[in-house]
Amino acid sequence: MIKLSTATKIKLAAVVVFILAIAAGGVYWYFGYHIKTADYAMKKIESSLKLHDAGDFQHYYDKESFVERVTDDVSAGMLDDGTSLKGEMRTAVLEFVKIFRSPLKQSVEGMTNRFIRTGSFSGDDAADNIHIDSAMLVRRLGLDTVEYRGIKSVANHDENGEKYAIAKVAVYQQAADTEFQLELKLVPDKEGTYRLTSIENLAEFFALTAAKRHERIDEYLKKTDTLNEAHDKKVAALEQQMTLTLASGNLGMPATRERLRRVVENELMQDWQVRLSALEAIGVPDEVQTLHNLYVKNAKENIAYAKDYATWLVDKNGSTISNALNHQKEAKTLAREAAKIRKQIKSNEGI
């Protein structure tokens, strides 16, 4: 057995005491300070969202304050696209929205809980106690095209005796092709635990999304207007040519029918096919998908009309011309409906 001198024992005891002191200090630092910091709270918020751990998330989440603030931002984001609601009109509409604030707030809470629990804003609205069309709201606010990119910084503040922290979290808005830093505000509770109370610039994020949405819609309308106007002029010229062909001859004459068939099959139908290909190549924002579908269907009906009409000029079959006229009638109906929807979209967007 090794015998230690008294001096050595004293030194060993000092080392042990020193190690224990460091360990105790570390424990105190961790439980007495570190877990009470905003940095720690943000890491726990991030991990709980990744793991969909609603229970853990609640420890760092001031639900009432957060939902209250987000409801205000969502109310504005639902209505404000930066163009159509301005001045007194915007104020009046926002006042009207206040009437429906209670069910909207309940829906915001339901969507927030759903996101915490599943990582998605989409789901069964009835099961989550959501009283609005959440899918529509998610699309309008641009929440369906957001990619999380991590915590960038956490800064502590002390203003007039109020302690809080601002955590900057980077997200990528795919629809806007822009990285945006959301500013999350955390405030310590009575026990010193930092809790998420609001997203300070959420309204700004919604405004960015709305502006980009407006730009995409405006770009789409300009492209399709230019395309349709050019082809409409060509169609009008071809229809005039068909009228002149009929006026200079007789449908009972083979030569007249052949000249008319060549115009219809080689020019009119081909022009509608070119228009259809161009329409199918255009990027379509979700907000104008219905209008685009009408444009595409109208082109297809006109192609069917031209094809059947050209065939009738050869076979002289009554059912063939009947089909052609039905396609023409449907095409005109679709064109009127498209014009109506286009006008409504331009009015809604303030274009």
C-alpha positions in Angstrom: 0.0 0.0 0.0 1.3 3.4 -1.0 1.7 5.8 1.8 1.2 9.5 1.1 2.8 12.2 2.9 0.7 14.8 4.8 1.7 17.4 2.3 0.7 15.2 -0.7 -2.6 14.5 1.0 -3.3 18.2 1.4 -2.4 18.8 -2.2 -4.8 16.0 -3.4 -7.5 17.3 -1.2 -7.0 20.8 -2.6 -7.2 19.4 -6.2 -10.4 17.5 -5.3 -12.0 20.5 -3.7 -11.0 22.6 -6.8 -12.5 20.1 -9.2 -15.7 19.9 -7.1 -15.8 23.7 -7.0 -15.5 23.8 -10.8 -18.2 21.1 -11.2 -20.5 22.9 -8.8 -19.9 26.2 -10.6 -20.7 24.5 -13.9 -23.9 23.1 -12.5 -24.8 26.5 -11.1 -24.0 28.2 -14.4 -26.1 25.7 -16.3 -29.2 25.5 -14.1 -28.9 29.0 -12.5 -28.0 31.0 -15.6 -27.7 29.2 -19.0 -31.2 27.7 -19.1 -32.6 31.2 -18.3 -31.0 32.8 -21.4 -32.7 33.7 -24.6 -30.1 31.7 -26.5 -31.1 28.6 -24.6 -34.8 29.3 -25.2 -34.3 29.7 -28.9 -32.4 26.4 -29.2 -35.2 24.7 -27.3 -37.8 26.3 -29.5 -35.9 25.2 -32.6 -35.4 21.6 -31.4 -39.0 21.2 -30.2 -40.3 22.3 -33.6 -38.0 19.9 -35.4 -39.2 17.1 -33.1 -42.8 18.3 -33.0 -42.6 18.3 -29.2 -45.5 20.5 -28.3 -45.0 19.9 -24.6 -41.4 21.2 -24.6 -42.3 24.1 -26.9 -45.0 25.4 -24.5 -42.3 26.1 -21.9 -40.8 28.8 -24.1 -44.0 30.1 -25.7 -46.3 32.9 -24.4 -49.4 31.7 -26.3 -51.8 34.5 -25.5 -49.3 37.3 -26.4 -48.1 35.5 -29.5 -51.5 34.6 -30.9 -52.8 38.1 -30.2 -50.0 39.8 -32.1 -50.1 37.3 -35.0 -53.8 37.7 -35.4 -53.3 41.4 -35.9 -50.7 40.8 -38.6 -52.7 38.1 -40.3 -55.7 40.4 -40.4 -53.7 43.0 -42.2 -52.0 40.4 -44.4 -55.3 39.0 -45.6 -56.4 42.3 -46.9 -53.4 44.4 -47.8 -51.6 43.7 -51.0 -50.0 47.1 -51.1 -52.1 48.4 -53.9 -55.9 48.0 -53.6 -56.5 49.0 -50.0 -55.3 52.5 -49.2 -56.2 55.3 -46.9 -59.7 55.5 -45.7 -60.8 52.4 -47.5 -58.1 50.3 -45.8 -59.1 51.7 -42.4 -62.7 51.0 -43.0 -62.1 47.4 -44.1 -59.8 46.7 -41.1 -62.5 48.0 -38.8 -64.9 45.6 -40.4 -62.5 42.8 -39.9 -62.4 43.4 -36.2 -66.0 42.1 -36.0 -64.6 38.7 -37.1 -61.5 38.9 -34.9 -62.6 36.3 -32.4 -63.0 33.4 -34.8 -59.9 34.5 -36.7 -57.9 34.5 -33.5 -59.2 31.1 -32.6 -58.2 29.9 -36.1 -54.7 31.4 -35.8 -54.2 29.6 -32.5 -55.4 26.4 -34.2 -53.0 26.8 -37.1 -50.1 27.6 -34.8 -50.8 24.5 -32.7 -51.0 22.4 -35.8 -47.7 23.7 -37.0 -46.0 23.1 -33.6 -47.5 19.6 -33.6 -46.9 18.6 -37.2 -44.6 21.1 -38.8 -47.2 22.0 -41.4 -49.9 24.6 -41.6 -52.1 22.3 -43.7 -54.5 19.8 -42.2 -58.1 19.1 -41.1 -59.6 22.5 -40.2 -62.5 21.0 -38.3 -60.4 18.8 -36.2 -58.0 21.7 -35.3 -60.9 24.0 -34.4 -60.1 26.3 -37.4 -63.1 28.3 -38.7 -61.5 29.6 -41.9 -60.1 28.0 -45.1 -56.6 27.5 -43.8 -55.3 26.3 -47.2 -56.5 29.6 -48.8 -55.0 31.7 -46.0 -51.6 29.8 -46.2 -51.4 30.4 -49.9 -52.4 34.1 -49.7 -49.8 34.8 -46.9 -47.1 32.8 -48.7 -46.6 30.4 -45.8 -46.7 27.4 -48.1 -43.5 28.4 -49.9 -41.3 29.2 -46.8 -38.1 27.3 -46.1 -36.4 27.5 -42.6 -32.7 28.4 -42.7 -31.8 28.6 -39.0 -31.1 31.0 -36.2 -28.8 33.8 -37.2 -28.4 35.8 -34.0 -29.9 36.4 -30.5 -29.4 39.9 -29.0 -30.4 40.9 -25.5 -32.0 44.3 -24.8 -32.9 46.3 -21.7 -35.0 49.4 -22.4 -36.5 51.4 -19.6 -36.2 48.4 -17.2 -37.8 46.0 -19.7 -35.7 43.1 -20.6 -36.2 41.2 -23.8 -34.3 39.5 -26.6 -34.6 39.6 -30.4 -33.7 36.4 -32.2 -33.2 36.8 -36.0 -34.3 33.7 -37.8 -33.6 33.3 -41.5 -36.3 31.9 -43.8 -36.4 31.6 -47.6 -39.5 32.8 -49.3 -39.5 30.6 -52.5 -42.3 32.5 -54.2 -40.4 35.8 -53.7 -37.0 34.2 -54.2 -35.8 36.2 -51.2 -34.2 35.3 -47.8 -35.9 37.2 -45.0 -34.9 37.4 -41.4 -37.9 37.2 -39.0 -37.4 39.0 -35.7 -38.7 36.9 -32.8 -39.2 38.7 -29.6 -38.6 36.8 -26.3 -39.5 38.1 -22.9 -38.5 36.6 -19.6 -41.3 35.5 -17.3 -41.4 35.8 -13.5 -39.0 32.7 -13.2 -36.6 34.2 -15.7 -37.4 31.8 -18.5 -37.5 33.5 -21.9 -40.7 33.0 -23.8 -41.6 33.7 -27.4 -44.2 36.6 -27.4 -44.3 37.8 -31.0 -42.7 38.0 -34.4 -41.9 41.7 -34.6 -41.7 42.1 -38.4 -44.3 39.4 -39.5 -46.4 42.1 -41.1 -43.4 43.2 -43.1 -42.9 39.6 -44.2 -46.6 39.4 -45.3 -46.3 42.7 -47.1 -43.2 41.4 -49.0 -45.1 38.2 -50.0 -48.1 40.3 -51.1 -46.0 42.6 -53.2 -44.3 39.7 -54.9 -47.6 38.0 -55.5 -48.9 41.2 -57.1 -45.8 41.3 -59.3 -46.3 37.7 -60.5 -50.0 38.3 -61.3 -49.2 41.6 -63.1 -46.5 39.8 -65.1 -48.9 37.0 -66.0 -51.6 39.3 -67.1 -49.2 41.4 -69.3 -47.9 38.2 -71.0 -51.3 36.7 -71.7 -52.7 40.1 -72.7 -49.9 40.6 -75.2 -50.3 37.0 -76.5 -54.0 37.1 -76.8 -54.1 40.6 -78.4 -51.6 39.5 -81.1 -53.5 36.3 -81.9 -56.9 38.0 -81.8 -55.7 40.4 -84.5 -54.6 37.4 -86.6 -57.9 35.6 -86.0 -59.9 38.7 -87.0 -57.8 39.0 -90.2 -58.4 35.3 -91.0 -62.1 35.6 -90.3 -62.2 38.6 -92.7 -60.4 36.5 -95.3 -62.9 33.7 -94.9 -65.8 36.2 -95.3 -64.2 37.5 -98.5 -63.7 33.9 -99.8 -67.4 33.2 -99.3 -68.4 36.5 -100.8 -66.3 35.8 -103.9 -67.7 32.3 -104.5 -70.3 29.8 -103.4 -70.1 27.0 -100.8 -71.6 24.7 -103.3 -68.6 25.2 -105.5 -65.7 22.7 -104.8 -63.1 25.4 -105.5 -64.6 27.8 -102.9 -64.8 25.1 -100.3 -61.2 24.1 -100.9 -60.0 27.7 -100.6 -61.9 28.1 -97.4 -60.7 24.8 -96.1 -57.1 25.8 -96.6 -57.6 29.0 -94.7 -59.3 27.2 -91.8 -57.0 24.2 -91.5 -53.6 25.7 -92.5 -54.0 29.1 -90.9 -56.8 29.5 -88.4 -56.4 26.1 -86.7 -52.6 26.5 -86.8 -52.8 29.9 -85.1 -54.9 28.6 -82.3 -52.4 25.7 -81.8 -49.5 28.2 -81.6 -51.5 30.2 -79.0 -52.2 27.0 -77.0 -48.5 26.1 -77.0 -47.6 29.6 -75.8 -50.2 29.5 -73.0 -49.0 26.1 -71.8 -45.4 27.5 -71.6 -46.3 30.4 -69.4 -45.8 30.2 -65.6 -49.1 30.5 -63.8 -49.5 31.9 -60.3 -52.1 30.0 -58.2 -54.2 33.1 -57.9 -54.9 33.2 -61.7 -55.1 29.4 -62.3 -58.8 29.6 -63.0 -58.3 32.3 -65.6 -55.5 30.4 -67.2 -57.6 27.2 -67.4 -60.3 29.2 -69.3 -57.7 30.5 -71.7 -56.4 27.0 -72.4 -59.9 25.5 -72.8 -60.9 28.3 -75.1 -57.9 27.6 -77.3 -58.7 23.9 -77.4 -62.4 24.5 -78.3 -61.3 26.8 -81.1 -58.9 24.2 -82.4 -61.7 21.6 -82.3 -64.1 24.1 -84.1 -61.5 24.7 -86.9 -60.8 21.0 -87.3 -64.5 20.0 -87.6 -65.3 23.0 -89.8 -62.4 22.1 -92.2 -63.6 18.4 -92.2 -67.2 19.5 -93.0 -65.9 21.5 -96.0 -64.8 18.1 -97.4 -67.4 15.6 -96.1 -70.5 17.9 -96.1 -71.9 15.9 -93.2 -74.5 17.6 -91.0 -73.2 16.1 -87.8 -69.7 17.4 -88.5 -70.9 21.1 -88.9 -73.1 20.6 -85.9 -70.1 19.6 -83.8 -68.1 22.5 -85.2 -70.8 25.0 -84.3 -71.1 23.6 -80.7 -67.3 24.0 -80.2 -67.6 27.5 -81.5 -70.4 28.3 -79.1 -68.5 26.9 -76.2 -65.4 28.8 -77.1 -67.3 32.1 -77.1 -68.8 31.3 -73.7 -65.4 30.5 -72.3 -64.0 33.7 -73.8 -66.7 35.8 -72.1 -66.1 34.1 -68.8 -62.4 34.6 -69.1 -62.8 38.3 -69.8 -65.1 38.7 -66.8 -62.6 36.9 -64.4 -59.7 38.9 -65.9 -61.5 42.1 -65.2 -62.2 41.0 -61.6 -58.6 40.1 -61.0 -57.3 43.4 -62.3 -59.8 45.2 -60.1 -58.8 43.2 -57.0 -55.1 43.7 -57.7 -55.5 47.4 -58.4 -53.8 47.0 -61.8 
